[in-house]
Amino acid sequence: MEYRRIGNTGLQLSAFSFGSWVSFHKQIDDALADKLMGIAYDNGVNFFDNAETYALGESEKMMGRIFKKKNWERSSFVVSSKAFFGWHGKDNKPNQMGLSRKHLVEACNEALQRLQVDYLDLYFCHRPDESTPIEEVVWTMNMLIHQGKILYWGTSEWNAAQIMEAHRVAQQYNLIGPKVEQSQYNILKRDKIETEFKDVYKNVGLGITAWSPLAAGFLTGKYLDGIPEGSRFAIKGMDWLSSQWLQKEKMEQVRQLKNIADDLGVSMPSMALAWTLKNPNISSTILGATKEEQLLQNLKALEVLPLLNDDILERINQATI
Ligand SMILES: NC(=O)c1ccc[n+]([C@@H]2O[C@H](COP(=O)([O-])OP(=O)(O)OC[C@H]3O[C@@H](n4cnc5c(N)ncnc54)[C@H](OP(=O)(O)O)[C@@H]3O)[C@@H](O)[C@H]2O)c1
């Protein structure tokens, strides 16, 4: 495994990490999640990603039970939670979501309980909240750090201006600003990471944890001939996600990517995952998996990294930009 620092912090994350969105509780049970986390950890993964809203709190509870059972040294892994969406779904009451001091503090305490840990290494604002003053967010995160409940804080799907505004406030009041942004990043979705954040990396040393590196599975090529049974796009209620990807032009791009992977003699997922790590601003690419074979195949993508030379990267660009 390779380890990368988050932006200009001292914290090191494994280049591949493991996340629980959709899979934990909805698709896989404790026994399989235990196996997958074990495979990840044994292969050097040190960062496990979660959020209050995943399976409405059940994903964090599942991960917490597994941490407890595994009894790994707490200093050997990094765990995150994210607040914003709440965990009551459509029944969220006014203060049960958003980035108010009340919700950020309560969501943090609840995540600690569910994950059965004393502190979160990373705590993300899962989305921006225009109705809460940024000063309140930055002060609250700074307070949680001082209370020892979180070690670093970050944002998810904030834009460059919002992140810079948080840093302006942090500088003005001598507080700790956001050190990491969690954004979608894959071969078919790259503008924000490659263009919009260019100055942010330079100015504040931001790190990135990349989500949906396989475009929710689309970049494996497995949806080219229909929706396989048991896959994410086959889950009831996932049309909002599948409709983003199952479009004629994007299918054609995946077909072309498949040719490149075939020429290289590697699998599509390996090529797509390795591609994300070619970007030095990526601190960690978060893997998702519902099967042992998927995770083992995906972790091997590190071996593909050296094969992605300038010619291959150019072919990938030609096929997709
Ligand atoms: N901050 C945010 O807003 C945000 C949003 C989304 C995700 N995330 C984080 O990022 C993590 C990763 O996102 P993601 O799960 O969408 O990642 P992804 O890598 O784009 O998709 C993972 C899914 O693709 C399928 N898959 C993976 N490897 C495969 C393989 N080798 N062959 C065939 N199918 C394969 C599996 O789904 P099936 O087997 O079900 O098809 C797997 O669960 C999440 O767990 C979460 O921690 C964050």
The ligand as a Gaussian input file, in Angstrom:
#p B3LYP/6-31G(d) Opt

LIG

0 1
 N      -19.144000      12.449000       0.273000
 C      -20.087000      12.009000      -0.505000
 O      -21.038000      12.719000      -0.850000
 C      -20.025000      10.590000      -0.988000
 C      -20.916000      10.128000      -1.963000
 C      -20.800000       8.809000      -2.388000
 C      -19.834000       7.985000      -1.851000
 N      -18.999000       8.448000      -0.865000
 C      -17.963000       7.580000      -0.246000
 O      -17.173000       6.979000      -1.256000
 C      -17.224000       5.563000      -1.125000
 C      -17.052000       4.921000      -2.465000
 O      -18.110000       5.338000      -3.343000
 P      -18.810000       4.268000      -4.261000
 O      -19.224000       3.104000      -3.455000
 O      -19.832000       4.972000      -5.078000
 O      -17.535000       3.827000      -5.161000
 P      -17.447000       3.164000      -6.612000
 O      -16.124000       2.510000      -6.641000
 O      -17.739000       4.171000      -7.670000
 O      -18.608000       2.065000      -6.634000
 C      -18.522000       0.953000      -5.812000
 C      -19.518000      -0.112000      -6.249000
 O      -19.218000      -0.563000      -7.579000
 C      -19.356000      -1.982000      -7.644000
 N      -18.005000      -2.535000      -7.851000
 C      -16.864000      -2.174000      -7.196000
 N      -15.812000      -2.870000      -7.648000
 C      -16.277000      -3.693000      -8.609000
 C      -15.650000      -4.647000      -9.424000
 N      -14.340000      -4.876000      -9.349000
 N      -16.427000      -5.317000     -10.332000
 C      -17.747000      -5.081000     -10.413000
 N      -18.406000      -4.194000      -9.648000
 C      -17.670000      -3.480000      -8.747000
 C      -19.963000      -2.414000      -6.293000
 O      -21.369000      -2.281000      -6.347000
 P      -22.389000      -3.488000      -6.721000
 O      -21.717000      -4.776000      -6.448000
 O      -23.558000      -3.200000      -5.864000
 O      -22.725000      -3.285000      -8.163000
 C      -19.439000      -1.335000      -5.375000
 O      -20.177000      -1.194000      -4.182000
 C      -18.572000       5.308000      -0.417000
 O      -18.626000       4.075000       0.232000
 C      -18.592000       6.453000       0.557000
 O      -17.768000       6.157000       1.664000
 C      -19.071000       9.737000      -0.452000

